[in-house]
Amino acid sequence: MDSAKLIARAKNILTTPKTEWPVAAAEPATVNNLYLGYIAIIAALPVIAQFIKGSLIGTSFLGVTVRAGIGAGIGRMILGYILSLVLVYVMALIINALAGTFGAKPNLIQALKTVAYAWTAWWIAGIGVIVPWLGLLIVLVGGVYSIYLLYLGLPHTMQCPPEKAGGYTAVSVIIAIVLGWIVSLILGLIFVGALGGAAMSGMHVTGSNGDTVTVDGNSALGKLAAMGQRAEQAGKELEAAQKSGDSAAQSAAMGKMMGAMSGSNGPVEALAPDQIKAFLPAAVGNLKRTAISAERNGAMGMQVSEASAEYSGDDNQHITLEVTDTGGAKGFIAMASAMAPEEEKETETGYEKTYSDNGNLIHEEWDHQSKSGEYSVIVGKRFTVKANGNADSIDELKAAVGSIDLGKLESMKDSGVKSE
């Protein structure tokens, strides 16, 4: 599969899965060409993003940015990539082995197609780990959409009865979660189990007649289905770019398609560095600002802006305040916010909880012993404001977030949106 065909398949399976699955199922294929022409390329996206995040961008906490060494990052990237390729084949073997249980026809090639194309959304969404704090939620959106794609694909690739597709999907997803958890243990990223559980909770199928899948429009799955429909028009532009042979136009069109998929209905220009930096105050309570920075980055047509400031005072108090404009990924953020589970857990020295307040998703954690923590809020389903560091109480971190004009920030939720 050449690059144009690869892009066309990824675009079609994401935007028009109901018509693309029969086409994919009918195509002749081998394990070799599926891996070399599609899987090996798309599966590389999330592991490359993990390397960029871990070794180049880093993770900031308490005013300190931690980056893995380049050598260690490359080693982890290679190992993660190899394990992901192995996991695809293992899942294909399992789906093939389960075929008889659900009245399907065993066929390893078709099972491999099923995994490869259903996981496309998850792999592409894996790029989202680069976005501060919300990266996992973006991956969650891709994970749930991949479950939806799997549900749509099984009746075509494995020829299972439509009424058994839900059970076939559920069992396959549970096994995938377990296998993914094992891989995450190897890589030291123990989060796949929680991701999968939240993804399953968003799956609510109300009926199917084999060709047309009907879902609850208010469920997460129904919203994802609508997301795919909105992306169909953007996909036509990508198809035209492919025919032109212009690689730059193809890249730009892919970005627009991903923006449409994210619910943006067109490209979104994130706030300029000076605009977002202006939201950070000169002082937070008795703490004075000691450093400030801002930048705007873009990848695959989606821009993200971030401004960060450091505040210090007496008694070893130090707070980092960040404002992020998720820009072109704002649709993903809105979906992820709607799907994120509310939870609370306590330890001997502190607590952590995620909840919604006045339509905003809030995350807070605090350690009484070290007197450190984090308080984050999503504003206007587009912007994130986060304060973390050492303070007398979580209330000081909340006050730091409150020092930003959240109302003005929310009023800019449609800034830079270019409807097409």
C-alpha positions as CSV (number, residue, x, y, z in Angstrom):
1,M,0.0,0.0,0.0
2,D,1.5,3.3,-1.1
3,S,1.2,6.5,1.0
4,A,-1.8,7.8,-0.9
5,K,-3.7,4.5,-0.4
6,L,-2.6,4.4,3.3
7,I,-4.0,7.9,3.9
8,A,-7.1,7.1,2.0
9,R,-7.7,4.0,4.1
10,A,-7.1,5.8,7.3
11,K,-9.4,8.6,6.3
12,N,-12.2,6.4,5.1
13,I,-12.1,4.1,8.1
14,L,-12.4,7.1,10.4
15,T,-14.9,9.1,8.5
16,T,-17.1,6.6,6.6
17,P,-16.6,3.3,8.4
18,K,-19.9,1.8,7.4
19,T,-19.0,1.9,3.7
20,E,-15.3,1.3,4.1
21,W,-15.5,-1.9,6.1
22,P,-17.1,-3.9,3.3
23,V,-14.4,-2.6,0.9
24,A,-11.6,-3.5,3.3
25,A,-13.1,-6.9,4.0
26,A,-13.2,-7.8,0.3
27,E,-9.7,-6.7,-0.6
28,P,-7.0,-9.5,-1.1
29,A,-4.3,-9.2,1.5
30,T,-1.4,-10.9,3.2
31,V,0.1,-10.6,6.7
32,N,3.2,-9.1,5.1
33,N,1.5,-6.3,3.1
34,L,-0.9,-5.5,6.0
35,Y,2.1,-4.9,8.3
36,L,4.4,-3.2,5.8
37,G,1.8,-1.2,4.1
38,Y,-0.3,0.0,7.0
39,I,0.2,-1.4,10.5
40,A,3.9,-0.6,10.8
41,I,3.4,3.0,9.8
42,I,0.2,4.0,11.7
43,A,1.3,2.1,14.8
44,A,4.5,4.2,14.9
45,L,2.6,7.4,15.6
46,P,1.8,7.0,19.3
47,V,5.3,5.6,20.2
48,I,6.9,8.5,18.4
49,A,4.6,10.9,20.3
50,Q,5.6,9.3,23.6
51,F,9.2,9.8,22.8
52,I,8.7,13.5,22.0
53,K,6.7,14.0,25.2
54,G,9.0,12.0,27.4
55,S,12.5,13.0,26.1
56,L,12.0,16.3,24.3
57,I,9.1,18.2,25.9
58,G,9.2,16.5,29.3
59,T,6.8,16.5,32.2
60,S,6.6,19.5,34.5
61,F,5.8,19.4,38.3
62,L,6.6,21.7,41.2
63,G,8.4,24.0,38.8
64,V,10.7,21.2,37.6
65,T,10.6,19.7,34.1
66,V,11.7,16.1,34.0
67,R,12.9,14.5,30.7
68,A,14.0,11.0,30.1
69,G,17.4,10.7,28.5
70,I,17.5,10.6,24.7
71,G,19.1,7.1,24.8
72,A,16.6,5.7,27.3
73,G,13.8,7.4,25.3
74,I,14.9,5.8,22.1
75,G,15.2,2.4,23.7
76,R,11.8,2.7,25.2
77,M,10.3,3.8,21.9
78,I,11.8,0.9,20.0
79,L,10.7,-1.6,22.6
80,G,7.2,-0.1,22.7
81,Y,7.0,-0.2,18.9
82,I,8.0,-3.8,18.8
83,L,5.6,-4.8,21.5
84,S,2.7,-2.9,19.8
85,L,3.3,-4.8,16.5
86,V,3.4,-8.1,18.4
87,L,0.2,-7.2,20.3
88,V,-1.6,-6.6,17.0
89,Y,-0.9,-10.1,15.8
90,V,-1.8,-11.7,19.1
91,M,-5.1,-9.9,19.1
92,A,-5.7,-11.1,15.5
93,L,-5.1,-14.7,16.7
94,I,-7.5,-14.2,19.6
95,I,-10.3,-12.7,17.4
96,N,-9.8,-15.5,14.9
97,A,-10.0,-18.1,17.7
98,L,-13.2,-16.5,19.1
99,A,-14.9,-16.6,15.7
100,G,-16.7,-19.9,16.3
101,T,-18.1,-18.8,19.6
102,F,-19.9,-15.9,18.0
103,G,-21.0,-17.6,14.8
104,A,-18.2,-16.0,12.7
105,K,-16.0,-17.5,10.1
106,P,-12.3,-18.0,11.2
107,N,-9.9,-16.3,8.9
108,L,-6.6,-15.0,10.2
109,I,-6.1,-12.4,7.5
110,Q,-9.5,-10.9,8.1
111,A,-8.9,-10.9,11.8
112,L,-5.6,-9.0,11.2
113,K,-7.5,-6.5,9.1
114,T,-10.1,-6.1,11.9
115,V,-7.5,-5.2,14.4
116,A,-5.4,-3.0,12.1
117,Y,-8.3,-0.8,10.9
118,A,-10.2,-0.7,14.1
119,W,-7.2,0.4,16.1
120,T,-6.5,3.3,13.6
121,A,-8.4,5.8,15.7
122,W,-6.5,4.8,18.9
123,W,-3.2,5.0,17.2
124,I,-3.8,8.4,15.7
125,A,-5.3,9.8,18.9
126,G,-2.1,8.6,20.6
127,I,-0.4,11.7,19.2
128,G,-2.5,13.6,21.9
129,V,-0.1,12.6,24.7
130,I,1.9,15.7,23.7
131,V,-1.0,17.9,25.1
132,P,-0.4,18.7,28.8
133,W,-2.6,16.9,31.3
134,L,-5.4,16.1,28.8
135,G,-3.3,13.7,26.6
136,L,-4.8,10.7,28.3
137,L,-8.3,11.9,27.7
138,I,-7.5,12.4,24.0
139,V,-6.3,8.9,23.8
140,L,-9.5,7.8,25.6
141,V,-11.6,9.4,22.8
142,G,-9.5,7.4,20.2
143,G,-9.9,4.2,22.3
144,V,-13.7,4.5,22.4
145,Y,-13.9,5.3,18.7
146,S,-11.8,2.2,18.0
147,I,-14.3,0.1,20.0
148,Y,-17.1,1.6,17.8
149,L,-15.0,0.8,14.6
150,L,-14.5,-2.8,15.9
151,Y,-18.2,-3.2,16.4
152,L,-19.0,-2.0,12.9
153,G,-16.2,-4.1,11.3
154,L,-16.7,-7.6,12.8
155,P,-19.9,-8.4,10.7
156,H,-18.0,-7.7,7.5
157,T,-14.5,-9.0,8.2
158,M,-15.3,-12.0,10.3
159,Q,-18.9,-12.4,9.0
160,C,-20.4,-12.7,12.4
161,P,-24.2,-12.3,12.8
162,P,-25.0,-8.7,13.5
163,E,-26.8,-9.5,16.7
164,K,-23.7,-11.1,18.1
165,A,-21.3,-8.3,17.2
166,G,-21.8,-6.6,20.5
167,G,-20.7,-9.6,22.5
168,Y,-17.9,-10.4,20.1
169,T,-16.7,-6.8,20.5
170,A,-17.0,-6.8,24.3
171,V,-15.0,-10.0,24.8
172,S,-12.3,-8.8,22.3
173,V,-12.0,-5.4,24.1
174,I,-11.6,-7.0,27.5
175,I,-8.9,-9.3,26.3
176,A,-7.2,-6.3,24.5
177,I,-7.3,-4.4,27.8
178,V,-5.6,-7.2,29.7
179,L,-2.9,-7.6,27.0
180,G,-2.4,-3.9,26.8
181,W,-2.0,-3.8,30.6
182,I,0.7,-6.4,30.4
183,V,2.5,-4.4,27.7
184,S,2.1,-1.2,29.8
185,L,3.7,-3.0,32.8
186,I,6.7,-3.8,30.6
187,L,7.0,-0.2,29.6
188,G,6.2,1.3,33.0
189,L,3.0,3.0,31.9
190,I,0.3,1.5,34.1
191,F,-2.8,3.3,32.8
192,V,-4.3,1.1,30.1
193,G,-6.7,-0.7,32.5
194,A,-8.3,2.6,33.6
195,L,-8.5,3.7,30.1
196,G,-10.2,0.6,28.9
197,G,-12.7,0.6,31.7
198,A,-13.8,4.1,31.0
199,A,-14.0,3.3,27.3
200,M,-16.3,0.4,27.9
201,S,-18.5,2.5,30.1
202,G,-19.1,4.9,27.2
203,M,-20.3,2.1,24.9
204,H,-24.1,2.0,24.6
205,V,-25.5,0.3,21.5
206,T,-29.2,0.3,21.1
207,G,-29.6,-1.7,18.0
208,S,-28.3,-3.0,14.7
209,N,-29.7,-4.4,11.5
210,G,-26.4,-5.5,10.0
211,D,-25.9,-2.6,7.5
212,T,-27.1,0.3,9.6
213,V,-25.9,0.6,13.2
214,T,-28.2,2.6,15.5
215,V,-26.8,3.9,18.7
216,D,-28.0,6.1,21.5
217,G,-27.3,9.6,20.3
218,N,-26.7,10.9,23.9
219,S,-24.2,8.2,24.7
220,A,-20.5,8.6,24.2
221,L,-20.6,6.1,21.3
222,G,-23.4,8.0,19.6
223,K,-21.5,11.3,19.9
224,L,-18.5,9.6,18.3
225,A,-20.6,8.3,15.5
226,A,-21.8,11.9,14.9
227,M,-18.2,13.0,15.0
228,G,-17.4,10.6,12.2
229,Q,-20.3,11.9,10.1
230,R,-19.1,15.5,10.5
231,A,-15.7,14.4,9.3
232,E,-17.0,12.9,6.0
233,Q,-17.1,16.3,4.3
234,A,-13.6,17.1,5.3
235,G,-12.5,13.8,4.0
236,K,-13.6,14.8,0.5
237,E,-11.0,17.6,0.6
238,L,-8.3,15.1,1.5
239,E,-9.3,12.9,-1.4
240,A,-8.9,15.8,-3.8
241,A,-5.5,16.6,-2.3
242,Q,-4.5,13.0,-2.8
243,K,-5.4,13.1,-6.5
244,S,-3.4,16.3,-6.9
245,G,-0.2,14.5,-5.8
246,D,0.7,17.6,-3.7
247,S,2.2,16.2,-0.4
248,A,1.9,19.6,1.3
249,A,-1.8,19.8,0.4
250,Q,-2.3,16.3,1.6
251,S,-0.8,17.1,5.0
252,A,-2.9,20.2,5.3
253,A,-6.1,18.4,4.3
254,M,-5.3,15.6,6.8
255,G,-5.0,18.3,9.5
256,K,-8.4,19.7,8.5
257,M,-10.0,16.3,8.5
258,M,-8.6,15.6,12.0
259,G,-10.0,19.0,13.1
260,A,-13.4,18.1,11.7
261,M,-13.2,14.8,13.5
262,S,-12.5,16.6,16.7
263,G,-15.7,18.5,16.4
264,S,-14.1,21.8,15.3
265,N,-15.9,21.9,12.0
266,G,-12.8,23.5,10.5
267,P,-9.2,24.4,11.4
268,V,-8.6,26.3,14.7
269,E,-5.9,28.8,15.2
270,A,-4.7,28.6,18.9
271,L,-4.2,31.9,20.7
272,A,-0.9,33.7,19.9
273,P,1.8,33.4,22.6
274,D,1.4,37.0,23.7
275,Q,-2.4,36.6,24.0
276,I,-2.2,33.6,26.2
277,K,0.7,34.9,28.3
278,A,-1.4,38.0,29.2
279,F,-3.6,35.8,31.3
280,L,-0.8,35.1,33.8
281,P,-0.8,37.6,36.7
282,A,2.3,39.4,38.0
283,A,1.7,37.8,41.4
284,V,-0.4,35.1,43.1
285,G,-1.3,36.1,46.6
286,N,2.0,36.9,48.3
287,L,4.0,35.0,45.7
288,K,5.8,37.1,43.1
289,R,6.3,36.0,39.5
290,T,9.9,35.0,38.8
291,A,9.7,33.6,35.3
292,I,7.3,33.4,32.4
293,S,7.2,31.8,29.0
294,A,4.8,31.1,26.2
295,E,4.8,29.2,22.9
296,R,2.5,27.9,20.1
297,N,3.1,24.6,18.4
298,G,1.4,22.7,15.6
299,A,1.3,19.1,14.4
300,M,-0.8,17.6,11.6
301,G,-2.8,20.8,11.3
302,M,-3.7,21.1,15.0
303,Q,-2.2,24.0,17.0
304,V,-1.7,24.1,20.7
305,S,-0.6,27.2,22.7
306,E,0.8,27.2,26.3
307,A,1.9,29.8,28.7
308,S,3.7,29.1,32.0
309,A,4.8,31.2,34.9
310,E,6.7,30.5,38.1
311,Y,5.8,32.1,41.4
312,S,8.0,32.0,44.6
313,G,7.8,33.3,48.1
314,D,9.0,32.8,51.7
315,D,8.8,29.4,53.5
316,N,9.8,27.4,50.4
317,Q,6.5,28.2,48.7
318,H,6.6,27.7,44.9
319,I,3.7,27.5,42.4
320,T,3.7,26.9,38.7
321,L,0.7,28.3,36.9
322,E,-0.1,27.2,33.3
323,V,-2.7,28.1,30.7
324,T,-3.1,25.9,27.7
325,D,-5.2,26.5,24.6
326,T,-5.9,23.1,23.0
327,G,-6.8,24.9,19.8
328,G,-7.4,22.3,17.0
329,A,-7.9,19.5,19.6
330,K,-10.7,21.3,21.4
331,G,-13.3,19.0,20.0
332,F,-11.4,16.0,21.4
333,I,-11.1,17.9,24.7
334,A,-14.9,18.5,24.8
335,M,-15.6,14.8,24.1
336,A,-13.0,13.6,26.6
337,S,-14.4,16.0,29.3
338,A,-17.9,14.5,28.7
339,M,-16.6,10.9,29.0
340,A,-14.1,11.3,31.9
341,P,-15.3,9.4,34.9
342,E,-15.8,11.3,38.2
343,E,-13.8,9.6,40.9
344,E,-12.2,10.2,44.3
345,K,-9.5,8.3,46.2
346,E,-7.7,8.8,49.4
347,T,-4.3,7.8,50.8
348,E,-2.8,8.1,54.2
349,T,-1.3,11.4,53.3
350,G,-3.7,13.0,50.9
351,Y,-6.3,12.6,48.2
352,E,-7.0,12.8,44.5
353,K,-10.3,13.5,42.7
354,T,-11.9,14.4,39.4
355,Y,-15.3,16.0,39.2
356,S,-17.5,18.4,37.3
357,D,-18.6,21.8,38.5
358,N,-20.8,24.2,36.5
359,G,-19.9,22.2,33.3
360,N,-16.2,22.4,33.9
361,L,-14.1,19.3,34.5
362,I,-11.8,19.7,37.5
363,H,-8.9,17.6,38.8
364,E,-7.3,18.1,42.1
365,E,-4.8,16.2,44.2
366,W,-3.1,17.1,47.5
367,D,-0.5,15.6,49.8
368,H,-0.7,16.8,53.4
369,Q,2.7,15.5,54.3
370,S,4.7,17.2,51.6
371,K,2.3,20.1,51.3
372,S,2.2,19.8,47.6
373,G,-0.4,19.2,44.9
374,E,-2.2,20.2,41.8
375,Y,-5.4,21.9,40.8
376,S,-6.6,21.9,37.2
377,V,-9.8,23.0,35.4
378,I,-11.0,22.8,31.8
379,V,-12.6,26.1,30.8
380,G,-15.0,26.4,27.8
381,K,-14.2,22.8,26.8
382,R,-11.0,24.2,25.2
383,F,-8.6,25.8,27.7
384,T,-6.9,24.2,30.6
385,V,-5.6,26.1,33.7
386,K,-3.4,24.3,36.1
387,A,-1.6,25.3,39.3
388,N,0.9,22.9,41.0
389,G,3.6,23.2,43.6
390,N,4.3,23.7,47.3
391,A,1.7,25.6,49.3
392,D,0.1,25.8,52.8
393,S,-3.1,24.1,51.4
394,I,-4.9,23.1,48.2
395,D,-6.9,26.4,48.7
396,E,-3.8,28.3,47.6
397,L,-3.6,26.4,44.4
398,K,-7.3,27.0,43.8
399,A,-6.7,30.7,44.4
400,A,-3.8,30.7,41.9
401,V,-6.2,29.3,39.3
402,G,-8.8,31.8,40.4
403,S,-6.3,34.7,39.8
404,I,-6.8,34.1,36.1
405,D,-9.8,35.7,34.5
406,L,-11.6,32.4,33.7
407,G,-14.7,34.2,32.4
408,K,-12.7,36.1,29.8
409,L,-10.9,32.9,28.9
410,E,-14.2,31.1,28.4
411,S,-15.5,33.9,26.2
412,M,-12.6,33.2,23.8
413,K,-13.6,29.5,23.3
414,D,-14.5,30.2,19.7
415,S,-11.5,32.4,19.0
416,G,-9.6,31.4,15.9
417,V,-12.3,28.9,14.7
418,K,-12.5,29.0,10.9
419,S,-15.7,27.2,9.9
420,E,-15.6,25.7,6.4
